[in-house]
Amino acid sequence: MNKRILLCVVTIAGLSVAQARDWSYNDCIEYARQHNISLQQSRISGELSEYTLEESKAQWQPTLDFATSHTLSNTPWGYGNKNSYNSNYGLNAGWTVWNGGERENTIKRNKLQTQISSLNTEDMFRSLETDMLSVYMNILYAKESIAIYEEAVKLSEAQADRARQLMESGRMSRVDYAQLQAQYEQDRYSLVNAQGTYETRLMELKRLLELGIDTEISLQAIEWTAQEVLAEVPPIEESYQLALATDSRLKANKLEEESSDYDIKIAKAGAMPRISLNAGISTE
């Protein structure tokens, strides 16, 4: 019992340390890869499609059925043996030789569905990466805005205090003082707004990471090099062609078209004649 308690304490302490560290973008991605619920659901759907494929392949196997029945009768008012026992056994085998191509097309369709499920998972993860990057950058921007407005508040507060002293000594008008005081209040409002934006962006990050609302999390600052800041944006045509070649959603849509063609063939196979072999043996 003491060992179990110690293990729980160590585990909780490990989680606390993990949550207390500064998260990098890669840390967020790796954590979301393992804990994001939508991504896990997509992976499970992919596993189900693989089982469906194996089930369709099994349709090529013959069927074998075994049946048995037993009867015990008792005749208390008869003569001779008053009990009778009867039993029979049956073994039946069957195999579908041809069913209009339904099995072949079902297997081909299910193969496509496994590929589609894999592409959907890949597309979901890429979308998660994009959303994570957007939220991550917004958090850093909001954090930087807080630092900027904090300095602005300090400056405007000092100016407002200085203006109040000058007004009280008669060397500044009330109008000029009111303008500086209004600027101080505006900077305070901007600071509160920036803090609210920062907390909102943190909540968005926690949602993507499937973390609790009370979880404390802070991000690592990103140091940009001059080369990265001054790097040119790729031409729009190059970006478009790259998206066409690598976008998982587009690939999945093309496979969906092929899968629909197989659905039509499977439906047409229902109107075709079927050839099957059946054999059975039984005892009385």
Backbone bond lengths (Angstrom), bond angles and torsions (degrees), N, CA, C in turn:
res aa  C-N    CA-C-N  psi(-1)  N-CA   C-N-CA  omega(-1)  CA-C   N-CA-C  phi
1 M - - - 1.466 - - 1.523 109.81 -
2 N 1.385 116.48 -44.29 1.462 119.71 -179.23 1.519 111.24 -63.03
3 K 1.336 116.75 -35.25 1.460 120.49 178.74 1.523 110.69 -65.76
4 R 1.355 116.84 -39.27 1.456 120.07 178.91 1.514 111.00 -65.06
5 I 1.338 116.53 -42.98 1.468 120.17 178.74 1.521 110.20 -61.98
6 L 1.338 116.51 -43.08 1.460 120.69 179.59 1.517 110.63 -62.43
7 L 1.337 116.92 -40.29 1.462 121.02 179.37 1.517 110.69 -63.29
8 C 1.343 116.84 -42.45 1.472 120.49 178.99 1.519 110.83 -63.07
9 V 1.347 116.08 -41.60 1.460 120.00 179.97 1.514 110.93 -63.69
10 V 1.341 116.33 -43.34 1.465 120.57 179.25 1.521 110.37 -63.65
11 T 1.347 117.22 -41.31 1.460 120.87 -179.97 1.516 111.28 -63.17
12 I 1.348 116.71 -46.37 1.460 120.82 178.97 1.519 110.55 -62.71
13 A 1.312 116.54 -40.15 1.464 119.51 178.84 1.519 110.98 -64.74
14 G 1.341 116.22 -38.79 1.457 120.14 177.60 1.508 112.08 -63.20
15 L 1.342 117.54 -40.35 1.453 121.07 177.53 1.522 111.04 -65.13
16 S 1.333 116.28 -39.57 1.458 119.85 -179.89 1.519 110.70 -63.68
17 V 1.337 116.55 -41.85 1.462 119.79 178.46 1.517 110.73 -64.26
18 A 1.370 115.70 -40.86 1.468 119.36 -179.40 1.511 110.77 -64.27
19 Q 1.341 117.46 -37.85 1.452 120.45 -178.77 1.527 111.28 -77.20
20 A 1.341 117.01 -25.13 1.456 120.08 -177.12 1.521 112.01 -79.22
21 R 1.313 118.64 -19.84 1.453 120.54 -177.54 1.530 110.48 -71.43
22 D 1.317 115.16 163.95 1.454 120.09 173.89 1.520 108.83 -81.92
23 W 1.330 115.91 126.53 1.456 121.46 -175.73 1.529 110.13 -87.27
24 S 1.304 116.00 130.12 1.461 120.38 169.95 1.526 108.71 -88.70
25 Y 1.315 115.73 170.87 1.469 119.20 178.57 1.524 110.49 -62.26
26 N 1.331 117.40 -41.17 1.467 120.59 179.16 1.525 111.42 -65.11
27 D 1.327 117.09 -35.30 1.471 120.18 176.02 1.528 110.35 -61.29
28 C 1.319 115.48 -43.99 1.469 119.99 179.70 1.526 110.93 -62.42
29 I 1.319 116.77 -42.55 1.463 120.66 -178.46 1.520 111.06 -64.92
30 E 1.318 117.04 -45.31 1.460 120.14 -178.19 1.523 111.10 -66.77
31 Y 1.323 116.91 -37.22 1.465 120.07 178.26 1.525 110.31 -67.22
32 A 1.328 116.31 -43.99 1.470 120.22 179.69 1.518 110.99 -65.44
33 R 1.323 117.64 -32.83 1.468 120.76 179.21 1.527 111.42 -59.75
34 Q 1.315 116.72 -33.21 1.450 121.32 -177.19 1.521 113.93 -95.05
35 H 1.339 118.19 -23.47 1.459 120.04 -170.10 1.524 114.96 -119.68
36 N 1.320 118.85 -12.62 1.457 119.04 -179.27 1.526 110.00 -66.70
37 I 1.330 117.43 124.52 1.460 122.24 -173.30 1.525 111.50 -66.59
38 S 1.315 117.34 -43.34 1.469 120.10 -179.00 1.526 110.89 -61.69
39 L 1.317 116.75 -39.12 1.458 121.00 178.88 1.525 110.62 -67.20
40 Q 1.310 117.26 -39.93 1.460 120.33 177.82 1.529 111.13 -65.54
41 Q 1.329 116.78 -39.60 1.465 119.85 177.09 1.525 111.31 -61.91
42 S 1.319 116.47 -39.39 1.456 119.97 178.18 1.527 111.32 -65.21
43 R 1.325 117.32 -38.45 1.462 120.70 177.25 1.533 111.05 -64.61
44 I 1.333 115.93 -40.63 1.470 119.30 178.57 1.526 110.42 -64.23
45 S 1.325 117.40 -39.03 1.464 120.43 177.15 1.524 110.44 -61.65
46 G 1.341 116.59 -37.41 1.461 119.64 176.34 1.519 112.27 -64.58
47 E 1.326 116.95 -39.53 1.464 119.84 177.60 1.527 110.95 -65.96
48 L 1.314 117.12 -38.55 1.472 120.19 177.81 1.523 111.34 -63.64
49 S 1.317 116.66 -38.40 1.471 119.10 178.43 1.527 111.12 -65.57
50 E 1.329 117.39 -32.67 1.466 120.05 176.73 1.527 110.71 -68.05
51 Y 1.335 116.82 -39.63 1.465 119.64 177.22 1.540 110.61 -65.52
52 T 1.320 115.97 -37.25 1.464 119.90 177.67 1.521 110.42 -63.68
53 L 1.328 116.83 -38.22 1.461 120.39 177.18 1.525 110.89 -63.64
54 E 1.323 117.29 -44.14 1.465 119.85 178.94 1.528 110.72 -63.70
55 E 1.319 116.76 -36.03 1.461 120.28 178.35 1.524 111.27 -65.29
56 S 1.331 117.09 -39.74 1.472 119.84 179.00 1.521 111.20 -68.44
57 K 1.325 117.64 -34.39 1.470 119.93 176.46 1.519 110.94 -66.51
58 A 1.336 116.56 -32.31 1.466 120.12 -179.60 1.520 112.46 -67.82
59 Q 1.331 118.25 -15.27 1.457 120.66 179.13 1.523 112.18 -65.49
60 W 1.344 117.23 -16.65 1.460 120.34 176.95 1.532 111.90 -76.26
61 Q 1.315 117.74 -15.61 1.453 120.88 -176.58 1.530 110.12 -80.36
62 P 1.326 116.79 146.50 1.473 119.38 176.88 1.531 110.38 -71.19
63 T 1.316 114.71 160.37 1.466 120.44 178.07 1.521 109.24 -102.00
64 L 1.305 116.38 147.50 1.463 122.19 -179.86 1.518 107.65 -138.88
65 D 1.350 116.00 119.90 1.464 122.15 -178.49 1.518 110.10 -119.07
66 F 1.311 115.08 140.34 1.467 121.48 177.01 1.518 108.05 -124.03
67 A 1.345 116.41 133.72 1.465 121.34 179.25 1.523 109.52 -137.15
68 T 1.294 114.72 145.79 1.472 119.72 177.62 1.523 108.94 -148.45
69 S 1.350 114.56 149.45 1.463 119.82 176.90 1.527 108.81 -140.65
70 H 1.339 116.32 150.46 1.463 121.95 -177.33 1.522 108.65 -137.61
71 T 1.348 115.06 137.78 1.461 120.49 -178.74 1.519 109.26 -132.24
72 L 1.328 115.90 130.82 1.459 121.97 176.78 1.526 107.84 -123.06
73 S 1.380 115.53 122.18 1.471 120.36 -178.83 1.517 109.59 -116.83
74 N 1.329 114.90 146.75 1.466 121.11 178.85 1.532 108.53 -131.47
75 T 1.360 115.30 126.94 1.461 121.32 179.36 1.524 108.25 -120.17
76 P 1.299 118.88 92.93 1.475 120.64 -172.84 1.519 113.74 -70.33
77 W 1.388 119.78 -24.42 1.471 119.83 -176.01 1.530 112.34 -101.68
78 G 1.321 117.56 9.13 1.459 119.12 -180.00 1.521 112.24 -89.25
79 Y 1.352 115.87 -173.89 1.460 122.90 179.07 1.522 109.11 -109.73
80 G 1.260 117.05 154.18 1.459 121.23 177.94 1.518 111.27 76.76
81 N 1.353 113.95 -143.73 1.466 120.09 -179.26 1.529 109.37 -70.92
82 K 1.302 117.45 118.20 1.453 121.56 -175.67 1.536 112.89 -88.47
83 N 1.310 117.39 -7.39 1.472 121.53 179.60 1.526 109.53 -115.11
84 S 1.302 116.06 139.85 1.472 121.11 175.52 1.528 109.15 -134.76
85 Y 1.297 114.21 141.55 1.478 119.98 -177.69 1.519 108.89 -129.47
86 N 1.329 115.27 129.84 1.463 121.05 178.49 1.526 109.22 -129.10
87 S 1.317 115.87 145.19 1.469 120.77 177.53 1.520 109.01 -148.30
88 N 1.310 115.13 153.14 1.463 120.38 173.87 1.527 109.25 -145.20
89 Y 1.328 114.58 152.23 1.459 123.02 -178.13 1.522 108.44 -129.72
90 G 1.324 114.95 142.25 1.461 119.10 179.26 1.522 111.19 -139.27
91 L 1.319 115.15 140.66 1.463 122.01 178.81 1.517 107.75 -130.87
92 N 1.339 116.47 119.63 1.456 121.60 -177.19 1.525 109.65 -122.80
93 A 1.325 116.04 137.82 1.461 122.58 179.26 1.519 108.57 -128.53
94 G 1.322 114.87 145.26 1.457 119.81 179.53 1.511 110.99 -148.98
95 W 1.333 115.98 150.58 1.456 121.04 178.39 1.514 108.99 -150.30
96 T 1.301 115.38 128.63 1.459 120.43 178.48 1.519 108.85 -83.68
97 V 1.315 116.29 115.34 1.460 121.34 -178.75 1.530 110.34 -75.38
98 W 1.328 115.68 -44.58 1.477 119.38 -177.46 1.520 108.47 -153.84
99 N 1.315 116.05 133.60 1.463 120.23 179.70 1.536 112.17 -131.36
100 G 1.322 113.90 38.50 1.462 118.89 176.96 1.519 114.08 79.27
101 G 1.323 117.43 15.30 1.465 120.59 -179.27 1.526 113.60 84.31
102 E 1.328 116.64 10.95 1.464 118.98 -177.42 1.520 111.90 -64.89
103 R 1.346 116.93 -42.65 1.466 119.21 -178.62 1.524 111.45 -64.04
104 E 1.343 116.60 -46.35 1.457 119.60 -178.24 1.525 111.79 -60.84
105 N 1.325 115.51 -45.43 1.466 119.02 -178.29 1.531 112.00 -70.85
106 T 1.337 116.27 -31.29 1.462 118.87 177.17 1.526 110.89 -65.62
107 I 1.332 115.82 -42.07 1.465 119.78 178.05 1.525 110.63 -63.49
108 K 1.324 117.34 -44.09 1.471 120.25 179.36 1.529 111.16 -63.27
109 R 1.334 115.73 -40.54 1.462 118.71 178.93 1.522 111.31 -65.17
110 N 1.332 116.72 -42.63 1.462 119.86 -178.44 1.529 111.85 -69.02
111 K 1.330 116.98 -30.05 1.456 119.11 173.32 1.519 110.76 -63.08
112 L 1.333 115.27 -42.67 1.465 119.18 177.30 1.526 110.89 -63.52
113 Q 1.330 116.53 -37.72 1.460 119.73 -178.98 1.527 111.78 -65.34
114 T 1.332 117.36 -35.11 1.471 119.45 176.43 1.528 110.33 -66.12
115 Q 1.333 116.49 -39.60 1.467 119.83 177.16 1.529 110.73 -66.03
116 I 1.333 116.16 -39.95 1.464 120.35 179.00 1.525 110.34 -63.60
117 S 1.330 116.92 -42.17 1.468 120.31 179.00 1.524 111.10 -62.44
118 S 1.337 115.78 -40.17 1.460 119.35 178.36 1.524 111.06 -65.13
119 L 1.335 116.65 -41.54 1.462 120.35 179.01 1.521 111.16 -67.36
120 N 1.331 116.59 -36.72 1.465 119.44 177.77 1.530 111.17 -63.86
121 T 1.329 116.50 -40.44 1.461 119.86 176.91 1.521 110.92 -64.21
122 E 1.336 115.11 -42.63 1.467 119.21 178.14 1.526 110.86 -62.64
123 D 1.332 116.80 -42.74 1.463 120.78 179.16 1.525 111.28 -64.20
124 M 1.328 116.54 -39.97 1.468 120.05 178.99 1.522 110.79 -64.46
125 F 1.331 116.50 -38.87 1.459 119.52 179.91 1.528 110.92 -68.43
126 R 1.338 116.42 -38.81 1.462 119.09 177.73 1.524 110.75 -66.02
127 S 1.311 117.08 -38.26 1.463 119.87 175.88 1.521 110.75 -64.59
128 L 1.342 115.63 -38.17 1.451 120.07 177.28 1.527 110.79 -63.68
129 E 1.335 116.13 -41.14 1.463 119.72 176.77 1.524 111.36 -60.68
130 T 1.339 115.57 -43.80 1.466 120.01 -179.50 1.526 111.15 -64.53
131 D 1.336 115.91 -46.61 1.471 119.55 179.08 1.525 110.56 -62.61
132 M 1.332 115.53 -40.06 1.457 119.53 -179.88 1.527 111.04 -63.83
133 L 1.324 116.35 -42.02 1.462 120.01 -179.96 1.524 110.85 -64.65
134 S 1.340 115.81 -41.75 1.458 119.47 179.07 1.527 111.51 -62.50
135 V 1.326 116.24 -46.82 1.471 120.26 179.90 1.524 110.49 -65.60
136 Y 1.333 116.43 -41.18 1.462 121.22 -179.31 1.526 110.77 -59.99
137 M 1.334 116.08 -46.93 1.460 120.15 -179.94 1.526 110.85 -66.49
138 N 1.334 117.28 -39.50 1.466 120.09 178.87 1.528 111.50 -62.85
139 I 1.345 115.90 -36.34 1.467 119.10 177.57 1.529 110.31 -64.69
140 L 1.327 116.16 -43.58 1.465 119.15 179.27 1.527 111.15 -64.86
141 Y 1.345 116.41 -39.76 1.465 119.42 177.00 1.526 111.06 -63.07
142 A 1.330 115.55 -43.67 1.470 119.61 -179.85 1.524 110.97 -64.56
143 K 1.325 116.05 -39.11 1.464 119.58 178.61 1.520 110.88 -64.65
144 E 1.325 115.98 -40.44 1.462 120.13 177.12 1.525 111.12 -66.08
145 S 1.321 116.12 -37.58 1.467 119.86 178.21 1.524 110.88 -63.15
146 I 1.341 116.22 -38.83 1.471 119.60 178.22 1.526 110.18 -60.23
147 A 1.341 116.34 -45.32 1.470 119.73 179.91 1.532 110.92 -62.42
148 I 1.334 116.94 -40.04 1.466 120.41 -179.99 1.527 110.74 -65.46
149 Y 1.332 116.86 -46.44 1.463 119.85 -177.64 1.530 111.54 -70.74
150 E 1.327 117.99 -29.27 1.461 119.59 174.91 1.528 110.92 -62.26
151 E 1.339 116.41 -42.46 1.462 119.48 176.94 1.518 111.04 -67.53
152 A 1.361 116.01 -37.14 1.461 119.13 179.10 1.528 111.18 -65.30
153 V 1.336 116.47 -38.41 1.462 120.56 178.84 1.528 110.57 -65.00
154 K 1.336 115.76 -42.36 1.473 118.71 178.67 1.533 110.46 -60.96
155 L 1.336 115.85 -43.60 1.461 119.51 -179.01 1.525 112.02 -66.84
156 S 1.340 116.55 -47.28 1.472 119.14 -178.41 1.534 111.38 -68.21
157 E 1.330 117.06 -31.44 1.462 119.60 176.86 1.524 110.70 -66.31
158 A 1.336 115.70 -42.52 1.467 119.46 178.04 1.528 110.69 -64.17
159 Q 1.330 116.36 -40.00 1.460 119.76 178.99 1.532 110.70 -66.20
160 A 1.344 117.06 -40.81 1.461 120.14 179.79 1.521 111.17 -65.85
161 D 1.341 117.58 -39.89 1.466 120.50 177.58 1.534 110.70 -64.63
162 R 1.340 115.24 -42.63 1.469 118.95 178.64 1.529 110.27 -63.94
163 A 1.342 115.91 -40.54 1.462 119.37 179.62 1.529 111.40 -66.10
164 R 1.340 117.25 -35.64 1.464 119.99 178.14 1.524 111.10 -64.08
165 Q 1.331 114.91 -41.38 1.462 118.46 179.04 1.528 111.36 -65.18
166 L 1.334 115.45 -39.92 1.466 118.78 178.73 1.527 110.81 -67.17
167 M 1.347 116.66 -37.94 1.458 119.55 179.30 1.522 110.93 -65.36
168 E 1.332 115.08 -42.60 1.464 118.77 -179.46 1.538 111.82 -65.87
169 S 1.327 116.10 -27.75 1.472 119.55 177.54 1.517 112.16 -87.73
170 G 1.334 116.53 -1.67 1.460 120.92 177.05 1.507 114.70 84.27
171 R 1.336 118.73 10.38 1.460 120.85 -179.20 1.528 113.01 -99.43
172 M 1.338 119.16 4.30 1.472 122.85 176.40 1.509 108.32 -145.62
173 S 1.319 115.31 141.16 1.461 119.82 -179.66 1.520 110.79 -75.41
174 R 1.313 115.82 160.29 1.464 120.79 176.96 1.526 111.71 -65.55
175 V 1.324 116.48 -30.73 1.467 119.90 -179.96 1.522 110.42 -65.10
176 D 1.321 116.58 -46.19 1.471 119.62 179.16 1.531 110.70 -64.49
177 Y 1.334 115.37 -40.22 1.473 118.29 177.54 1.527 111.32 -63.53
178 A 1.333 116.60 -41.40 1.468 120.51 179.93 1.518 111.26 -62.43
179 Q 1.329 116.70 -36.87 1.471 120.02 178.49 1.528 111.13 -65.02
180 L 1.323 116.65 -43.62 1.467 119.87 179.06 1.533 111.32 -68.22
181 Q 1.330 116.75 -37.56 1.460 119.96 177.36 1.525 110.62 -66.23
182 A 1.350 116.39 -38.93 1.468 120.00 177.76 1.528 111.11 -64.70
183 Q 1.349 115.97 -36.81 1.468 119.24 176.96 1.520 110.95 -65.39
184 Y 1.312 116.77 -37.61 1.465 121.10 176.59 1.524 111.07 -63.06
185 E 1.327 117.05 -44.93 1.463 120.59 178.68 1.527 111.24 -66.08
186 Q 1.328 116.31 -36.40 1.468 119.43 178.00 1.527 110.75 -65.58
187 D 1.319 116.93 -40.39 1.467 120.11 178.52 1.529 110.26 -66.38
188 R 1.320 117.44 -37.86 1.462 120.06 176.56 1.524 110.95 -62.95
189 Y 1.324 116.03 -42.64 1.461 119.97 177.77 1.530 111.08 -62.55
190 S 1.335 116.30 -42.20 1.463 119.74 179.08 1.521 111.05 -63.60
191 L 1.331 117.04 -35.99 1.464 120.79 178.15 1.525 110.82 -65.89
192 V 1.331 116.83 -45.40 1.470 120.27 178.55 1.518 110.43 -63.11
193 N 1.321 116.85 -39.64 1.466 120.71 179.01 1.526 110.84 -64.63
194 A 1.343 116.85 -40.79 1.464 120.53 178.27 1.525 110.90 -65.17
195 Q 1.343 116.85 -39.34 1.471 120.09 177.39 1.528 111.16 -64.80
196 G 1.345 116.65 -39.22 1.460 119.46 177.04 1.516 112.18 -65.35
197 T 1.351 116.51 -39.68 1.463 120.51 176.86 1.524 110.77 -63.17
198 Y 1.323 116.04 -40.60 1.468 120.42 179.03 1.524 111.04 -61.55
199 E 1.336 117.58 -45.59 1.460 120.95 179.40 1.529 111.19 -64.99
200 T 1.329 116.77 -36.95 1.467 120.27 178.46 1.522 110.86 -64.53
201 R 1.310 116.41 -42.98 1.469 119.95 179.53 1.533 110.96 -66.86
202 L 1.321 116.53 -35.17 1.463 118.81 176.11 1.526 111.16 -64.32
203 M 1.322 117.17 -38.12 1.458 120.62 177.77 1.522 110.75 -64.38
204 E 1.331 116.94 -38.32 1.464 120.01 177.17 1.522 110.82 -63.61
205 L 1.326 116.36 -39.61 1.463 119.81 178.01 1.521 111.02 -65.98
206 K 1.319 117.79 -42.55 1.462 121.24 178.41 1.523 111.03 -62.06
207 R 1.322 116.36 -36.30 1.468 119.59 178.61 1.525 110.63 -65.09
208 L 1.322 117.42 -42.56 1.460 120.64 178.73 1.520 111.60 -66.26
209 L 1.338 116.12 -33.85 1.468 120.80 -179.04 1.521 112.60 -86.85
210 E 1.354 117.20 -5.06 1.455 122.14 -176.17 1.530 111.11 59.15
211 L 1.328 116.42 40.70 1.457 121.82 176.62 1.525 109.97 -95.88
212 G 1.335 116.04 157.01 1.448 120.76 178.91 1.522 111.81 -69.08
213 I 1.318 115.46 157.45 1.458 120.47 -176.73 1.522 111.67 -65.39
214 D 1.337 117.87 -27.32 1.465 121.91 -178.26 1.525 113.11 -92.26
215 T 1.317 117.31 3.23 1.457 120.60 -179.06 1.524 110.87 -70.34
216 E 1.324 115.96 131.30 1.457 120.72 177.09 1.527 108.53 -87.09
217 I 1.324 115.84 130.38 1.450 119.85 -178.57 1.518 109.19 -146.12
218 S 1.324 116.15 138.02 1.463 121.55 176.51 1.524 107.90 -134.39
219 L 1.324 115.93 153.07 1.457 121.41 -173.82 1.522 111.15 -109.04
220 Q 1.324 114.57 150.41 1.449 120.27 174.74 1.526 109.94 -74.08
221 A 1.300 114.89 141.58 1.464 118.98 175.70 1.529 109.36 -73.34
222 I 1.308 116.23 146.88 1.469 121.94 179.59 1.517 108.75 -102.15
223 E 1.310 115.56 127.67 1.455 121.16 177.08 1.528 108.29 -99.34
224 W 1.323 115.94 113.51 1.460 121.07 -178.99 1.523 109.89 -92.27
225 T 1.317 115.32 134.83 1.459 119.20 174.79 1.523 109.66 -84.46
226 A 1.327 115.78 161.07 1.471 119.91 179.54 1.530 110.68 -62.69
227 Q 1.325 116.67 -34.49 1.466 120.14 179.80 1.520 110.73 -66.04
228 E 1.340 117.32 -38.95 1.459 120.48 178.86 1.523 111.80 -69.34
229 V 1.318 116.08 -37.56 1.469 119.26 -179.29 1.521 110.83 -68.71
230 L 1.328 117.10 -38.50 1.459 121.72 -175.70 1.520 113.56 -91.57
231 A 1.351 117.52 2.24 1.466 120.46 -179.18 1.528 110.66 -62.74
232 E 1.321 116.38 141.06 1.459 120.99 -179.01 1.527 110.59 -79.11
233 V 1.319 115.06 146.12 1.464 121.23 176.03 1.520 108.94 -77.28
234 P 1.341 119.79 134.16 1.470 120.76 179.54 1.523 110.79 -59.31
235 P 1.331 117.12 149.89 1.469 120.15 177.45 1.525 111.25 -58.52
236 I 1.318 116.67 150.53 1.459 120.59 -175.41 1.526 111.54 -64.07
237 E 1.321 117.68 -34.80 1.461 119.65 -179.88 1.532 110.67 -67.38
238 E 1.331 116.32 -39.28 1.472 120.19 177.48 1.528 110.57 -64.35
239 S 1.327 116.74 -42.41 1.464 120.35 178.31 1.524 111.22 -64.38
240 Y 1.328 116.15 -37.81 1.469 120.52 -179.59 1.528 110.80 -65.89
241 Q 1.328 116.74 -44.98 1.457 120.25 179.86 1.527 111.43 -66.05
242 L 1.323 116.61 -35.84 1.466 120.12 177.61 1.517 110.39 -65.57
243 A 1.336 116.24 -39.87 1.471 119.92 178.43 1.517 111.00 -64.65
244 L 1.334 117.67 -40.75 1.464 120.57 178.71 1.528 111.72 -62.89
245 A 1.323 115.94 -35.37 1.465 119.97 -176.05 1.523 113.19 -81.22
246 T 1.329 117.44 -24.69 1.467 119.42 -172.67 1.517 114.14 -118.99
247 D 1.320 119.04 -10.38 1.456 120.07 -175.33 1.520 110.93 -67.84
248 S 1.325 116.68 120.66 1.460 121.85 -177.27 1.525 111.90 -68.58
249 R 1.328 116.62 -33.82 1.467 120.29 -178.73 1.521 111.04 -65.19
250 L 1.330 117.44 -38.75 1.463 120.87 178.25 1.525 110.65 -66.95
251 K 1.336 116.44 -41.24 1.462 119.37 177.69 1.521 110.86 -62.57
252 A 1.319 116.70 -41.23 1.469 120.68 179.88 1.527 110.43 -64.41
253 N 1.326 117.70 -38.27 1.470 120.50 179.06 1.520 111.83 -63.93
254 K 1.335 116.36 -38.79 1.470 119.45 177.56 1.530 110.60 -64.65
255 L 1.318 116.68 -41.40 1.462 119.95 177.88 1.527 111.55 -67.21
256 E 1.319 117.04 -31.93 1.471 120.81 176.26 1.528 110.41 -62.08
257 E 1.331 117.43 -37.30 1.461 120.60 177.57 1.526 110.45 -63.56
258 E 1.338 116.44 -44.53 1.463 119.72 178.42 1.527 110.82 -64.16
259 S 1.326 116.56 -39.62 1.459 120.42 178.85 1.529 110.99 -62.82
260 S 1.308 117.18 -36.92 1.470 120.59 178.31 1.517 111.06 -64.80
261 D 1.329 116.76 -36.20 1.474 120.05 177.14 1.525 110.90 -62.38
262 Y 1.326 116.58 -40.45 1.465 119.82 178.12 1.525 111.21 -68.97
263 D 1.325 117.48 -33.19 1.464 119.95 175.59 1.529 110.75 -60.86
264 I 1.320 116.19 -39.09 1.468 120.10 178.46 1.527 110.31 -65.60
265 K 1.319 117.10 -42.95 1.464 120.68 179.02 1.528 111.46 -63.89
266 I 1.329 116.64 -38.58 1.468 120.11 178.73 1.519 110.13 -65.62
267 A 1.316 116.69 -39.94 1.463 120.32 178.84 1.521 110.90 -65.08
268 K 1.329 117.71 -40.72 1.462 121.04 178.77 1.529 111.86 -66.99
269 A 1.328 116.33 -28.93 1.472 119.74 -179.82 1.520 111.26 -65.27
270 G 1.334 117.79 -21.50 1.462 120.19 178.97 1.513 112.91 -65.89
271 A 1.341 117.60 -21.44 1.466 121.16 179.43 1.522 112.25 -93.56
272 M 1.323 118.36 -1.04 1.461 122.14 -178.34 1.522 110.10 -90.37
273 P 1.360 116.94 151.70 1.474 119.74 175.70 1.527 110.50 -67.78
274 R 1.316 115.30 157.78 1.454 120.97 -178.57 1.514 110.13 -123.32
275 I 1.319 115.45 142.62 1.464 121.84 179.07 1.520 107.89 -117.54
276 S 1.327 115.78 126.51 1.461 119.75 -179.54 1.519 109.91 -141.03
277 L 1.313 115.74 154.94 1.459 123.40 177.09 1.520 108.48 -113.57
278 N 1.334 116.64 133.86 1.461 121.13 179.50 1.531 109.33 -135.53
279 A 1.288 116.36 141.56 1.462 122.02 177.55 1.519 108.68 -146.16
280 G 1.325 115.88 149.08 1.453 119.35 -179.22 1.505 111.35 -152.88
281 I 1.281 114.53 155.47 1.465 121.38 177.06 1.516 108.12 -142.47
282 S 1.351 116.14 140.71 1.465 119.32 -177.37 1.524 108.77 -145.89
283 T 1.311 115.89 159.19 1.460 122.93 177.57 1.522 108.36 -124.34
284 E 1.313 116.62 153.94 1.472 122.92 178.14 1.521 108.91 -116.30
